[in-house]
Amino acid sequence: MDTTQKTEHFDVVIIGAGLSGIGAGYHLQQKCAGKSYVILEGRDCIGGTWDLFRYPGIRSDSDMFTLGYSFKPWTDPKAIADGPSILKYVRETAAENGIDKKIRFRHRVKRASWSTPDARWTVEAERGEGTGDIVRFTCNFLFSCSGYYRYADGYMPEFAGRDDFKGPIIHPQKWPDKLDYAGKRVVVIGSGATAVTLVPAMAERAAHVTMLQRSPTYVVSRPAQDRLAIFLREKFGKSVAYHAIRWRNVLLGLAFFQFARRRPERFKRMVLGGVRLALGPDYDIANFNPSYNPWDQRLCLVPDGDLFRSIREKRASVVTAEIDRFTASGIRLKDGSELAADIIVTATGLVLQLLGGMETVVDGRTIDFAKTMNYKGMMYSDVPNLASAFGYTNASWTLKCDLTCEYVCRLLNYMDRHGYRQCVPHNVDPSIELLPALEFSSGYVQRAIATLPKQGSKRPWRLFQNYALDIVALRFGRVDDGVMKYS
């Protein structure tokens, strides 16, 4: 271990150079111009999720008018964008604003320790992969933009007979560079956003693609291009069009979510009616009829109905059944039937991971985040000068991250004006009840729920997953709310 490296100090250390990390850098430069900052990125490039995932058809499941930054209009004709286009957008943002010069690549943060007497974090990062070369940074404020899942590996259930299968078994999180699936029979295990993206994309070249799901998911179609956005761009310019469509989509999203939660049966009939219209009256829509209510899990979006089109054209199919075991030539189901496969893709989900797996220590005490409460969806009870950027579960990731960045800047400026060095959310209300962090039944959430921070039954500990409410609270609400303690 190299201990000769000089410790560098910054006002703010940002962890992660993905969509939210680049956004955090922009907001700091614009609203806290005197602050020094550095971005520590474990990988060797900008982009995070949009660089990590390389599987066929990778795309957003939110429209780019809300997934895009508030400060940089999305100008591509496609509102539902492919991964390479989003990656280009993030990297353009970094280059145009000089944020790329603030990034230290191949710096994977391992540990952060807070000292109250010094009012600063000491951040330890491994430089290079598996080198043991630890470099140290100190900062007054630590801002994690490392996402919510583990990059190293996705979730892979134990499948009996896995070693019997003669073909490749691939997880989308580790897609090989040169996989030839032309003319092959492919089985994609899963029913989430990754599966509904992979199936139509692979069906363009494969002999046939089967989406094998244990249970259905709600799937809705939406045009890939927004005609109104194109019209407004031509009439009023890119910026006006972007912000107008952004707000239209925000309000429509809020309205549809509230409708789904208050009138679930009616919303369900509407979604299934769309599926029936797309697949025809003879198709058994049981494959798209979940047992849970809408928005108990995230809805899946298919631009221009591409999944439905591939099913109509017999290039793809959906099977709802449980797996018995893998065989040499495919997958045997519990009903005794077998799906023949040359390639199996396990789109079986993510592994949630808080703060990129970083060990966090406050005054010698290792923090168990499962015993903390989440403050305003971004900070943690009794953990000083630390914030995380997390998006919405029912809307675009960036909407919440933009607000989080604005709030962090407000917080830093407030502390500077009053000469404070430390801020820490602290609950003094004994009537606050602890609730699960996320009210989602999705497997990836339920597998990790015991390790996540809790939310409280009242503000500011309650997560409402509501952009309009968060604008009021984060953009205009008081930072001296009596819960945040300054010293």
C-alpha positions in Angstrom: 0.0 0.0 0.0 1.4 3.4 -1.1 1.3 5.8 1.9 3.5 8.5 0.3 0.7 10.1 -1.6 -0.1 13.6 -0.3 -3.6 14.1 1.0 -5.5 16.6 -1.1 -8.3 18.8 0.3 -11.5 20.0 -1.5 -14.6 21.7 -0.3 -16.7 19.0 -1.8 -15.9 15.4 -2.9 -18.4 14.0 -5.4 -18.5 10.2 -5.8 -19.4 9.0 -9.3 -19.2 10.5 -12.8 -22.5 9.3 -14.1 -25.6 11.3 -14.9 -26.1 12.6 -11.4 -22.4 13.2 -10.7 -21.9 15.4 -13.7 -25.1 17.2 -12.7 -23.7 17.8 -9.2 -20.5 19.2 -10.7 -22.6 21.7 -12.8 -24.7 22.9 -9.9 -21.7 23.4 -7.7 -20.0 25.5 -10.3 -23.1 27.6 -11.0 -24.4 28.1 -7.4 -21.3 27.7 -5.2 -18.7 29.2 -7.5 -16.1 29.6 -4.9 -16.1 25.9 -3.8 -13.4 23.5 -4.9 -14.5 20.0 -5.8 -13.3 16.8 -7.3 -15.2 13.8 -8.8 -13.9 10.4 -7.9 -14.9 7.8 -10.4 -14.1 4.1 -10.0 -14.2 3.3 -13.7 -12.1 4.7 -16.5 -14.8 6.8 -18.2 -17.8 9.1 -17.8 -21.3 7.8 -18.0 -22.0 5.4 -15.1 -25.1 3.3 -16.0 -25.1 4.5 -19.6 -21.5 3.3 -20.2 -21.7 0.1 -18.0 -24.7 -1.5 -19.8 -23.9 -2.5 -23.4 -26.7 -5.0 -24.2 -28.7 -4.7 -27.5 -31.3 -2.0 -27.5 -30.2 -0.3 -24.2 -32.4 2.7 -23.8 -34.1 5.0 -21.2 -37.4 4.0 -19.7 -38.1 7.7 -19.0 -38.6 10.4 -21.6 -35.5 12.5 -22.1 -37.4 15.8 -21.4 -37.4 14.7 -17.8 -34.4 12.4 -17.7 -32.3 15.2 -19.3 -30.8 18.0 -17.1 -32.9 21.0 -16.3 -30.0 23.2 -17.6 -29.3 21.4 -20.9 -32.1 20.9 -23.4 -32.4 17.5 -25.0 -32.5 18.2 -28.8 -32.5 14.7 -30.3 -35.8 13.9 -32.1 -36.2 10.7 -30.0 -37.9 11.4 -26.7 -37.2 7.7 -25.6 -33.5 7.6 -26.3 -31.0 4.8 -26.8 -28.1 4.3 -24.4 -25.3 5.7 -26.7 -27.3 8.9 -27.3 -27.7 9.4 -23.6 -24.0 8.7 -23.0 -23.1 11.3 -25.6 -25.4 13.8 -23.9 -23.8 13.2 -20.5 -20.3 13.5 -21.8 -21.1 16.6 -23.8 -22.4 18.2 -20.6 -19.2 17.4 -18.8 -17.0 18.7 -21.6 -19.0 21.9 -22.3 -18.7 22.9 -18.7 -15.2 21.8 -17.9 -16.5 19.2 -15.4 -14.5 16.5 -17.2 -11.3 18.2 -15.9 -12.4 17.7 -12.3 -12.7 13.9 -12.6 -10.1 11.4 -11.2 -10.8 8.2 -13.0 -10.0 4.7 -11.6 -10.5 6.0 -8.1 -12.9 3.6 -6.3 -13.9 5.0 -3.0 -13.6 2.4 -0.2 -14.0 4.3 3.0 -15.0 7.7 4.4 -14.5 8.7 8.0 -15.8 11.9 9.6 -14.1 13.8 12.4 -16.2 16.2 14.4 -13.3 18.1 15.9 -11.9 18.7 12.4 -15.3 19.0 10.7 -14.1 17.1 7.7 -14.3 13.8 5.9 -11.2 11.7 5.1 -12.0 9.8 1.9 -9.9 6.7 1.0 -10.0 5.6 -2.6 -8.2 2.7 -4.4 -6.4 4.0 -7.4 -6.5 1.3 -10.1 -8.2 -2.0 -9.9 -7.0 -4.4 -7.2 -3.7 -2.4 -6.8 -4.0 -1.7 -3.1 -2.8 1.8 -3.9 -4.8 3.9 -1.5 -5.0 7.7 -2.0 -6.6 10.0 0.4 -8.7 13.2 0.1 -10.2 15.4 2.7 -13.4 17.5 2.3 -15.9 19.5 4.2 -18.8 17.9 2.4 -19.3 14.5 0.8 -21.8 14.0 -2.0 -22.4 10.5 -3.2 -23.7 10.2 -6.8 -22.8 6.5 -7.2 -26.3 5.3 -8.0 -28.2 2.6 -6.2 -26.9 -0.7 -7.4 -23.7 -2.8 -7.4 -21.7 -2.4 -10.6 -19.6 -5.5 -10.1 -22.4 -8.0 -10.6 -26.1 -8.2 -11.1 -28.5 -10.5 -9.3 -28.3 -14.2 -10.5 -30.6 -16.7 -8.8 -29.5 -20.3 -8.4 -30.7 -22.4 -11.3 -30.6 -26.1 -11.0 -28.7 -27.7 -13.9 -27.0 -24.5 -14.8 -23.7 -26.3 -15.7 -25.6 -28.7 -17.9 -26.5 -26.0 -20.5 -24.2 -26.2 -23.5 -24.6 -22.6 -24.7 -23.6 -19.2 -23.2 -25.5 -17.9 -20.2 -25.2 -14.1 -20.1 -26.3 -11.4 -17.6 -27.1 -8.1 -19.2 -24.8 -6.3 -16.7 -21.8 -8.1 -18.2 -22.7 -8.3 -21.9 -19.8 -9.7 -24.0 -18.5 -7.4 -26.8 -18.9 -9.9 -29.6 -21.9 -12.1 -29.0 -23.3 -13.6 -32.3 -26.9 -14.4 -31.8 -28.0 -14.2 -35.5 -30.2 -17.1 -36.3 -30.0 -18.4 -32.7 -32.8 -19.4 -30.4 -32.7 -17.0 -27.3 -34.5 -17.3 -24.0 -34.5 -14.1 -21.9 -35.4 -14.8 -18.3 -37.1 -11.8 -16.7 -40.0 -9.4 -17.2 -38.6 -6.0 -16.2 -37.3 -3.1 -18.1 -34.2 -4.9 -19.3 -36.1 -7.9 -20.6 -38.7 -5.9 -22.5 -35.8 -3.9 -24.1 -33.7 -7.0 -25.0 -36.4 -9.1 -26.5 -37.4 -6.8 -29.5 -33.8 -5.8 -30.1 -32.5 -9.3 -30.3 -35.5 -10.5 -32.2 -34.4 -8.4 -35.2 -31.5 -10.9 -35.8 -32.2 -14.0 -33.8 -34.2 -17.0 -35.1 -36.7 -16.5 -32.2 -36.6 -14.8 -28.7 -38.7 -16.1 -25.8 -39.3 -13.9 -22.8 -39.7 -16.3 -19.9 -41.2 -14.7 -16.9 -42.3 -16.1 -13.5 -45.0 -13.4 -13.3 -46.2 -10.6 -15.7 -45.4 -6.9 -15.6 -47.5 -3.9 -16.7 -46.2 -2.8 -20.1 -47.3 0.4 -21.8 -46.4 1.7 -25.3 -45.4 5.3 -26.0 -44.2 7.0 -29.2 -40.4 7.2 -29.4 -40.7 10.7 -30.9 -42.7 13.5 -29.4 -44.5 15.4 -32.2 -45.5 18.3 -30.1 -41.9 18.8 -29.0 -40.7 18.8 -32.6 -43.4 21.4 -33.5 -42.5 23.6 -30.5 -38.8 23.5 -31.4 -39.5 24.7 -34.9 -41.8 27.5 -33.7 -40.2 28.7 -30.5 -36.7 27.3 -30.3 -35.0 24.4 -28.4 -35.0 25.9 -24.9 -38.7 26.9 -24.8 -39.8 23.6 -26.3 -37.7 21.6 -23.9 -39.0 23.3 -20.7 -42.6 23.3 -22.0 -42.6 19.6 -22.8 -40.6 18.8 -19.6 -43.4 20.4 -17.5 -46.1 18.8 -19.6 -44.5 15.3 -19.0 -44.0 16.0 -15.3 -47.6 16.9 -14.8 -48.9 14.1 -16.9 -46.7 11.7 -15.0 -48.0 12.9 -11.7 -51.6 12.7 -12.9 -51.2 9.2 -14.2 -49.5 8.0 -11.0 -52.2 9.4 -8.8 -54.9 7.9 -11.1 -53.2 4.5 -10.9 -53.0 4.6 -7.1 -56.5 5.9 -6.5 -58.3 3.9 -9.2 -56.1 0.8 -9.7 -58.7 -1.4 -11.4 -59.7 1.3 -13.9 -56.0 2.1 -14.7 -55.3 -1.7 -15.1 -58.2 -2.0 -17.6 -56.8 0.9 -19.5 -53.3 -0.6 -19.7 -54.6 -4.1 -20.6 -56.8 -2.4 -23.3 -53.7 -1.0 -24.8 -52.0 -4.4 -24.8 -55.1 -6.0 -26.4 -55.2 -3.3 -29.1 -51.5 -3.9 -29.9 -51.6 -7.7 -30.0 -55.1 -8.3 -31.3 -58.2 -9.9 -29.9 -57.0 -13.5 -30.2 -53.8 -13.0 -28.0 -54.0 -14.3 -24.5 -53.2 -11.1 -22.5 -52.7 -13.1 -19.3 -49.0 -12.7 -20.1 -49.4 -9.0 -19.4 -51.8 -9.1 -16.5 -50.0 -8.9 -13.2 -51.5 -10.0 -9.9 -50.4 -6.7 -8.2 -51.8 -3.2 -8.6 -50.2 -0.7 -11.0 -47.2 1.0 -9.5 -46.7 -1.6 -6.8 -43.8 -2.1 -9.1 -42.4 0.2 -11.9 -44.3 0.1 -15.2 -42.3 -1.0 -18.3 -42.2 1.3 -21.3 -41.9 0.1 -24.9 -41.3 2.9 -27.5 -43.5 2.6 -30.5 -44.8 -0.8 -29.2 -41.6 -2.6 -30.4 -42.1 -5.5 -28.0 -45.7 -6.0 -29.2 -44.7 -5.7 -32.8 -42.1 -8.5 -32.5 -44.7 -10.7 -30.9 -47.2 -10.0 -33.6 -44.6 -10.8 -36.2 -43.9 -14.2 -34.5 -40.3 -13.2 -34.0 -40.7 -13.2 -30.2 -43.1 -14.8 -27.7 -43.8 -14.6 -23.9 -44.1 -17.6 -21.6 -45.3 -17.3 -18.0 -44.1 -20.2 -16.0 -41.6 -21.3 -13.4 -38.3 -22.9 -14.1 -37.6 -26.5 -13.0 -34.0 -26.7 -14.3 -31.6 -25.9 -17.1 -30.9 -28.8 -19.5 -28.2 -29.3 -22.1 -30.4 -27.8 -24.8 -32.6 -25.2 -23.0 -34.8 -24.8 -20.0 -37.3 -27.3 -18.5 -40.4 -25.8 -16.9 -42.2 -27.1 -13.9 -45.2 -28.1 -16.1 -42.8 -30.6 -17.8 -42.4 -28.6 -21.1 -39.1 -27.4 -22.4 -37.9 -24.2 -24.1 -35.2 -24.9 -26.6 -32.3 -22.4 -26.5 -28.9 -21.7 -27.9 -28.4 -18.7 -25.7 -29.9 -17.9 -22.3 -30.0 -14.3 -21.0 -30.6 -13.8 -17.3 -32.3 -10.4 -17.0 -33.0 -11.3 -13.4 -32.3 -7.9 -11.8 -29.9 -5.7 -9.9 -28.3 -5.9 -6.5 -29.1 -2.7 -4.6 -26.0 -1.1 -2.9 -26.0 2.1 -0.9 -23.2 4.6 -1.4 -21.3 2.3 -3.8 -20.6 -0.1 -0.9 -18.4 2.5 0.8 -17.6 2.0 4.5 -18.8 5.1 6.4 -17.4 6.0 9.8 -18.4 8.9 12.1 -16.1 9.7 15.0 -14.9 6.1 15.1 -18.4 4.6 14.8 -19.1 2.6 11.7 -22.5 3.6 10.4 -25.2 0.9 9.8 -27.4 2.8 7.4 -30.3 0.4 8.0 -30.6 2.0 11.4 -30.7 5.5 10.0 -33.6 7.6 8.6 -33.6 9.2 5.3 -33.9 13.0 5.5 -35.6 14.7 2.5 -34.6 11.7 0.3 -30.9 12.7 0.4 -29.3 12.7 3.8 -29.2 10.4 6.8 -30.0 10.9 10.5 -27.0 11.7 12.6 -24.5 11.5 9.7 -23.0 14.9 9.2 -22.2 16.7 5.9 -23.1 13.8 3.7 -25.8 13.7 0.9 -26.7 11.2 -1.8 -28.4 11.7 -5.1 -31.3 9.4 -5.7 -34.0 9.6 -8.3 -37.7 8.8 -8.2 -39.2 5.3 -8.4 -42.3 6.6 -10.2 -40.7 9.2 -12.5 -37.4 10.2 -14.0 -34.2 9.8 -12.1 -32.8 13.2 -12.9 -35.8 15.2 -11.7 -35.0 14.4 -8.1 -31.3 14.5 -8.6 -31.5 18.1 -10.0 -33.5 19.2 -6.9 -31.1 17.4 -4.6 -28.1 19.2 -6.2 -29.9 22.5 -5.8 -30.6 21.8 -2.1 -27.0 20.8 -1.4 -25.9 24.1 -2.9 -28.4 26.0 -0.8 -27.2 24.1 2.3 -23.5 24.9 1.6 -24.2 28.6 1.0 -26.4 28.8 4.2 -23.5 27.3 6.2 -21.0 29.7 4.7 -23.2 32.7 5.5 -23.6 31.7 9.1 -20.1 30.4 9.7 -21.2 26.8 10.3 -18.9 23.9 9.6 -21.3 21.0 10.3 -24.9 20.1 9.5 -26.6 16.9 10.6 -30.2 15.8 10.4 -31.4 14.7 13.9 -34.8 13.5 14.8 -36.3 14.8 18.1 -39.9 13.8 17.4 -40.8 10.6 19.3 -44.0 10.2 17.4 -42.2 9.5 14.1 -42.8 5.9 13.0 -40.2 4.0 11.0 -41.3 2.8 7.6 -39.6 0.9 4.8 -37.5 3.0 2.5 -39.4 2.0 -0.6 -43.0 0.9 -1.0 -42.2 -1.4 -3.9 -42.8 -5.1 -4.2 -40.1 -5.6 -6.9 -37.7 -8.4 -6.2 -34.6 -6.2 -6.3 -36.1 -3.9 -3.6 -37.4 -6.7 -1.4 -34.0 -8.5 -1.4 -32.3 -5.4 -0.1 -35.0 -3.6 2.0 -33.5 -4.8 5.4 -30.2 -3.1 4.6 -31.6 0.3 3.4 -32.3 3.4 5.6 -35.8 3.8 6.8 -38.2 6.6 6.0 -40.3 8.3 8.7 -44.0 8.8 8.9 -43.8 12.6 8.7 -41.9 15.3 6.9 -39.0 15.8 6.5 -38.3 12.1 6.9 -41.2 11.0 4.6 -40.5 10.2 0.9 -43.5 11.3 -1.2 -42.1 10.5 -4.7 -43.7 13.7 -5.9 -41.8 16.2 -7.9 -44.2 19.1 -7.2 -44.0 18.6 -3.4 -40.3 18.3 -3.6 -39.9 21.5 -5.5 -41.7 23.3 -2.7 -39.6 21.6 0.0 -36.2 21.5 -1.7 -36.1 24.6 -3.8 -38.1 27.0 -1.6 -38.3 25.3 1.8 -36.2 26.5 4.8 -32.9 24.8 5.3 -33.1 25.8 9.0 -36.2 23.6 9.6 -35.4 22.7 13.2 -34.5 19.1 12.2 -31.1 20.0 10.6 -28.7 20.8 13.3 -25.9 23.3 12.6 -22.7 23.9 14.6 
